[in-house]
């Protein structure tokens, strides 16, 4: 799979291919880097999406984002 760091367009193309193949839902996780947030913006314009913040405390404190994309529902 392409690295999310520099390939937002490639990740978006992969999501479009998944939708064309009949995938109904995808969940992507990222620590919240700016290319991921750009992908989130593109997805919100095309599909019904939700973004959630997550964190864990052990073994170290980590935070990030989950993007849930409903590929079978278009954005309003």
C-alpha positions, 0 to 999 in steps of 0.5 A: 500500500502507498505511504499516506505521507506523500500520496494522498491522491493515491490513497483516494484513488484506492478508496474509489477503486474499493467503492467500485469493487463493492466495498461498503465501509473502510476504516483508516487510522493515522496519528493525525499527519497533515496528508491524512487530514487532506485525505479526510477533506477529500473523502468528506466531499465524496462520501458519508464519513466520520472522523474520531480521535483515539488515544491510548495510555500504555505502553506510552501515550499515543493519539491519532485519528480514525476515518470511517468511510461509508463508500456506499453512501454519497456525501450530502 
